[in-house]
């Protein structure tokens, strides 16, 4: 029986690469705001012989996320895997020059949306499902104030959830990808030699056994 994987942030970067990597064994519920990118992902998944359900939704909209999770429950009853890759990379800035709009967007996507999604998704995962988050430790680095602080908040939520569910499930895993040639990294390190970075699909393939291991 095909398993079900929810991927939040599925339209680009590691999210889309993991959606393709999981497609041979999972039906993919792909969540992102960009409809066109989701449709392109769907085409690639179909070319791999897989299937997907596209959910062009904004993870910062609690009502949309409630509708998403209720829809998963009503259609499938449960969820085997949640892979959370959605992230906002605010422009680098000294802490005393962080724009209010960049801070608010970082908090909304990186921290608040995660705090909303965990209680919505947890019942779908039950005792045997698995949630996966991805570390990017930038907190305290110069110019990474907005991103570093809100990514650290996301990881703190994930680590608390992981500690709380050791004996009860679901299993919560936190993985740290190698530096990859993503659009997010390009915003942080313009002009960097991307030949020295891991290819996104290669990194997805490397991480896949850790995601699926019992």
HUTAPE-V909193 format. One record per residue. RES is the residue in three letters. SS is DSSP state (helix for helix, strand for strand, loop for the rest). PHI is phi as a letter, one per 30 degrees, with the letter a starting at -180 (* if undefined). Layout:
res = [RES;RES]
ss = [SS;SS]
phi = [PHI;PHI]
//
This chain:
res = [UNK;UNK;UNK;UNK;UNK;UNK;UNK;UNK;UNK;UNK;UNK;UNK;UNK;UNK;UNK;UNK;UNK;UNK;UNK;UNK;UNK;UNK;UNK;UNK;UNK;UNK;UNK;UNK;UNK;UNK;UNK;UNK;UNK;UNK;UNK;UNK;UNK;UNK;UNK;UNK;UNK;UNK;UNK;UNK;UNK;UNK;UNK;UNK;UNK;UNK;UNK;UNK;UNK;UNK;UNK;UNK;UNK;UNK;UNK;UNK;UNK;UNK;UNK;UNK;UNK;UNK;UNK;UNK;UNK;UNK;UNK;UNK;UNK;UNK;UNK;UNK;UNK;UNK;UNK;UNK;UNK;UNK;UNK;UNK;UNK;UNK;UNK;UNK;UNK;UNK;UNK;UNK;UNK;UNK;UNK;UNK;UNK;UNK;UNK;UNK;UNK;UNK;UNK;UNK;UNK;UNK;UNK;UNK;UNK;UNK;UNK;UNK;UNK;UNK;UNK;UNK;UNK;UNK;UNK;UNK;UNK;UNK;UNK;UNK;UNK;UNK;UNK;UNK;UNK;UNK;UNK;UNK;UNK;UNK;UNK;UNK;UNK;UNK;UNK;UNK;UNK;UNK;UNK;UNK;UNK;UNK;UNK;UNK;UNK;UNK;UNK;UNK;UNK;UNK;UNK;UNK;UNK;UNK;UNK;UNK;UNK;UNK;UNK;UNK;UNK;UNK;UNK;UNK;UNK;UNK;UNK;UNK;UNK;UNK;UNK;UNK;UNK;UNK;UNK;UNK;UNK;UNK;UNK;UNK;UNK;UNK;UNK;UNK;UNK;UNK;UNK;UNK;UNK;UNK;UNK;UNK;UNK;UNK;UNK;UNK;UNK;UNK;UNK;UNK;UNK;UNK;UNK;UNK;UNK;UNK;UNK;UNK;UNK;UNK]
ss = [loop;loop;strand;strand;strand;strand;strand;strand;loop;loop;loop;loop;helix;helix;helix;helix;helix;helix;helix;helix;helix;helix;loop;loop;loop;strand;strand;strand;strand;strand;strand;strand;loop;loop;helix;helix;helix;helix;helix;helix;helix;helix;helix;helix;helix;helix;helix;loop;loop;loop;loop;strand;strand;strand;strand;strand;loop;loop;loop;loop;loop;helix;helix;helix;helix;helix;helix;helix;helix;helix;helix;helix;helix;helix;helix;helix;loop;loop;loop;loop;strand;strand;strand;strand;loop;loop;loop;loop;loop;loop;loop;loop;strand;loop;helix;helix;helix;loop;loop;helix;helix;helix;helix;helix;helix;helix;helix;helix;helix;helix;helix;helix;helix;helix;helix;helix;helix;helix;helix;helix;helix;helix;helix;helix;helix;loop;loop;loop;loop;strand;strand;strand;strand;strand;loop;loop;loop;loop;loop;loop;loop;loop;loop;strand;helix;helix;helix;helix;helix;helix;helix;helix;helix;helix;helix;helix;helix;helix;helix;helix;helix;helix;helix;helix;loop;loop;loop;loop;loop;loop;strand;strand;strand;strand;strand;loop;loop;loop;loop;strand;loop;loop;helix;helix;helix;helix;helix;helix;loop;loop;loop;loop;loop;helix;helix;helix;loop;strand;loop;helix;helix;helix;helix;helix;helix;helix;helix;helix;helix;helix;helix;helix;loop;loop]
phi = [*;d;d;c;b;c;b;c;i;c;d;a;h;d;d;d;d;d;e;d;d;d;e;d;b;b;d;c;c;c;c;a;d;c;d;e;d;d;d;d;d;e;d;d;d;d;d;d;i;c;b;b;c;c;b;d;b;c;d;d;c;e;d;d;d;d;d;e;d;d;d;d;d;d;d;c;i;a;b;d;b;b;c;c;c;d;a;c;c;d;e;d;a;e;e;d;b;d;d;e;d;d;d;d;d;d;d;d;d;d;c;d;e;d;d;d;d;e;d;d;d;e;d;d;d;i;d;c;d;b;c;b;b;b;d;b;d;c;e;j;d;d;i;c;e;d;d;d;d;d;d;d;d;e;d;d;d;d;d;d;d;d;d;d;c;e;c;c;i;d;d;c;c;b;c;b;d;d;e;b;d;c;d;d;d;d;d;d;b;d;i;d;d;d;d;d;c;d;d;d;d;d;d;d;d;d;d;e;d;d;d;c;d;d]
//
